[in-house]
Amino acid sequence: MKKKILIGVVSLVVLLAIGFAYLNYRNRTLSPSGKTELTVNGLTVSIPYARPSVRGRLIFGTEGQNALQPYGKYWRLGANESTEITVNKDIDFNGQAVKAGTYRMYAIPGPDTFDIALNSELGKWGAMEPDYSLDILHTKVPVEHLSTPVEQYTISMVEADGGVNVVFEFSDVKFVVPVRPQ
């Protein structure tokens, strides 16, 4: 009897492990990993992230429109793991002082501006909201509405004013966060 129970438990554990491995693989296939990194004047900015695609869905909009990412709600700036930014020097992040280090980066989208936040809680998987008490800054950036939509979410960087402009593009939305060495 004990042997049958043990075989049943082991079989269940194996099936669950296979199921979780498949779901993890499927998520990574639908939202592959990306990384952008740029060094300017000794300042290195690095952002690993996951790259979801539009696939015919409304990405940003109201809950009434059934948007995948409703206005006013937490967005992890990608998919899979939380998006993190690493800087090797103290910086101004859209005009606000930030110490060198690694931070979780997220947004609260709006129709005309995005509220971008940096948070000290790292290594989270999934769409779990952060511990907001660990936020180190919030800053608003204007949104540019694109006439040609971007199918796959992209974060890129360009050199600007002695630092880096971090450019976020997804669906019909583009916004830029300036990062400058202090």
C-alpha positions in Angstrom: 0.0 0.0 0.0 2.8 2.4 0.9 4.6 1.6 -2.3 1.5 2.5 -4.4 1.1 5.8 -2.5 4.8 6.6 -3.0 4.6 5.8 -6.7 1.6 8.0 -7.0 3.2 10.9 -5.2 6.4 10.6 -7.3 4.4 10.4 -10.5 2.5 13.6 -9.5 5.7 15.5 -8.7 7.2 14.5 -12.0 4.1 15.5 -13.9 4.0 18.9 -12.1 7.7 19.5 -12.8 7.2 18.8 -16.5 4.2 21.1 -16.6 6.0 23.9 -14.9 9.0 23.5 -17.2 6.7 23.6 -20.2 4.9 26.7 -19.0 8.3 28.4 -18.3 9.6 27.5 -21.8 6.3 28.6 -23.4 6.4 32.0 -21.6 10.1 32.6 -22.6 9.3 31.6 -26.2 6.3 34.1 -26.4 8.4 36.8 -24.6 12.1 36.2 -25.4 14.9 37.7 -23.4 16.4 41.0 -24.5 19.2 43.2 -23.1 20.3 46.7 -23.8 23.5 48.2 -22.5 25.5 51.3 -23.3 28.6 53.0 -21.9 29.0 56.7 -22.3 31.7 58.8 -20.5 32.3 55.9 -18.0 28.6 55.5 -17.2 27.3 52.0 -18.0 23.6 51.5 -18.0 22.3 47.9 -18.5 18.7 46.6 -18.7 17.9 42.9 -19.2 14.2 42.5 -19.9 11.6 40.2 -21.6 10.1 41.2 -25.0 6.4 40.5 -25.3 4.6 41.0 -28.7 1.3 42.7 -29.5 -0.1 39.7 -31.4 -3.3 41.6 -32.3 -4.1 42.7 -28.7 -4.8 46.2 -27.4 -1.8 46.8 -25.2 -2.5 50.2 -23.5 -6.0 51.6 -22.8 -8.8 51.5 -20.3 -10.2 48.4 -18.5 -13.4 49.0 -20.4 -11.5 48.5 -23.6 -10.1 45.2 -22.3 -6.5 46.6 -22.7 -3.8 44.1 -21.7 -2.2 46.9 -19.7 -4.9 49.2 -18.3 -4.1 52.9 -17.6 -3.4 53.5 -13.9 -2.3 49.9 -13.2 1.2 48.5 -12.4 3.2 47.3 -15.4 6.6 45.6 -15.0 8.0 47.1 -18.2 8.2 43.8 -20.0 7.2 40.2 -19.2 8.4 37.2 -17.2 10.8 38.6 -14.6 10.6 42.1 -13.3 12.7 44.5 -15.4 15.8 45.8 -13.7 18.2 48.6 -14.4 21.9 48.6 -13.3 24.1 51.7 -13.3 27.7 51.7 -12.3 27.8 55.4 -11.2 25.5 57.8 -9.3 23.0 59.2 -11.8 20.2 61.6 -12.5 17.2 59.6 -13.6 15.0 62.1 -15.4 16.4 64.7 -13.1 16.2 62.8 -9.8 19.3 61.6 -8.0 19.9 57.8 -7.8 22.9 56.0 -6.3 24.9 53.4 -8.3 23.3 49.9 -8.1 20.6 47.7 -9.5 16.9 48.6 -9.2 13.6 47.1 -10.2 11.9 49.4 -12.8 8.2 49.6 -13.4 5.6 51.9 -14.8 2.0 53.1 -14.2 0.8 53.9 -17.7 -1.5 56.8 -18.6 -2.8 58.1 -21.9 -0.4 61.0 -22.1 2.3 60.2 -19.4 3.8 57.2 -17.8 4.8 57.3 -14.1 8.2 55.4 -14.0 9.4 54.1 -10.7 12.6 52.6 -9.3 12.3 50.1 -6.5 14.9 48.3 -4.4 13.1 44.9 -4.4 14.8 42.7 -6.9 14.5 39.3 -8.5 10.7 38.9 -8.7 9.0 36.7 -11.3 5.6 37.4 -12.8 3.3 40.3 -12.6 3.5 40.6 -8.9 3.4 44.2 -7.8 6.4 45.4 -5.8 6.5 46.4 -2.2 5.7 50.1 -2.8 7.3 51.1 0.4 10.7 50.2 -1.2 10.2 52.7 -4.1 13.1 55.1 -4.3 11.7 57.4 -6.9 8.7 58.2 -9.2 9.0 60.4 -12.2 6.6 61.2 -15.0 7.6 61.1 -18.7 5.5 62.2 -21.7 4.2 59.6 -24.1 4.7 59.9 -27.9 1.9 58.1 -29.8 3.4 56.3 -32.8 1.8 56.2 -36.3 3.5 52.9 -37.0 3.1 50.4 -34.1 6.0 48.5 -32.7 5.1 44.7 -32.7 7.6 43.5 -30.2 8.5 45.5 -27.0 11.9 47.1 -27.3 14.1 49.0 -24.9 17.0 50.7 -26.6 19.6 53.3 -25.6 21.2 56.3 -27.4 23.9 58.6 -26.3 22.6 62.1 -25.4 23.9 65.1 -23.6 26.9 63.3 -22.0 24.6 60.4 -20.8 22.0 58.0 -22.1 18.4 58.3 -23.2 16.6 55.0 -22.5 13.9 54.6 -25.1 10.9 52.3 -24.5 8.6 51.4 -27.5 5.7 49.0 -27.5 2.5 49.0 -29.7 1.7 52.6 -30.4 3.6 54.1 -27.4 7.1 55.5 -27.1 8.6 57.3 -24.1 12.2 58.3 -23.2 13.9 58.5 -19.8 17.1 60.5 -19.7 19.9 59.1 -17.5 22.9 61.3 -16.8 26.0 60.9 -14.7 26.0 63.1 -11.6 
